């Protein structure tokens, strides 16, 4: 039997948000490869080998998956959220491009999932209802100067912005610098959403202004969404709705 690879997104956390396509791939897999907490979400069964590995070994993990598939194994590489958004799909293709040429003939599929940005937006309302951008605030794979440049340009362009990996224990000061830059460009009244562990039992949603935001409101399980100048809040007794109107007709060119 010829091998294959499915690079699959497990969604933001709730099992009900895993797509049927991903479930079918997992059911047909001989091997599941991924970061330790993501592999832990896959139930063990006869005939399935789980290969959990530590963070920051994405290329080694991708090469392992490609080699297993070349040996005829049916491999699912798992990511949380969507595998094409700051996750394993790009890593597999980086390994494919630089690896042995026979890997290029493998059956490789990318199976989308619900990424944290979309799950957080849906829980709060529709803050990404108009033009937006997504930025990974981790400086593991790019310099801080590039992060700051992209932040400033996105803020000046008046995008709503979704931030992945906002604040880790290793770099707690970085997100404070992000908030300072945003206040400088956007002012203090812009709404900002802190959505932690969306769709899990630990879910926490908090909507404040940039002036009220503190760096310690975020950690690595938090998706942060900053509104554009058009984003607004509808106050309700059961909790506010945060949304950005579809039209930018009121903005100056």
Phi, psi and omega in degrees: 000133180284146181276167177208164175232132169243123178262110198241145175260127181269006179077185187280347178154319180285131183298333179291348180262008172276131184288152176302327179298317179292318178301317179297320179295318178296321180294333181263001186279150169262338183216141174235129185236138177172180176298144189314306183292336179281318176297328180296342179279351182262125182290136176290149176201163177299136179087358180245128176252126179263136182235076177284145177216164186286169177290160176068021173237038187300319182290321175297318179297317180295316180296321177299316179297316181295320180292320176298317179296323178296335177274002178098007180279158178255105195248131170248121174264118187258143170230159167284166178059230179251133185290345180267000181247100180052044187215207197280343181299313180297322180296318179297319182287331173297315179294322179297317184295324184260357184268189180302145185295333182291341176296332186292343179269002181288153173281107183237125180233144173251123182252112187291158175222174178276112182281158185303326180301315182285323178295317179294317179300317181294322181292328182271337183142257178203056181294343178259030184288345176234197184303138179210169174222161177239134182227130173273119185274001176287137177257023178293323185243005176207153183287154179300326181300324178288320176301312182296320179299314181293321177301311183296315181294320179294320178293318179293331178280354177065037170284148155292147186229134176249127185248123172266152176049057188289324189205120178245166177296331182283338182218062183292338184281341185297318183289330175297321177294324177298313180297320178298316180296317181295320177296323179296318185272319190257348186086188187256353187265354183295133179287146178223133181255129170251111183242106185256133174052046183301137177078006176250175179291345180265010185302136175220129177242135178217127177245122179224182173265164177301327178294331180269345186292141175236149181299326183284003173282351183237149168217192185287350176262009184254131168264128180249128177236123178256129181287165170275184179292344180268345185295138183221168182241133172258113181282136178218158180292334181266009180119147186286158171249130178253124180209158176243121181302154182289336185255141175251026185297338181276356183272145174285148180281000000 
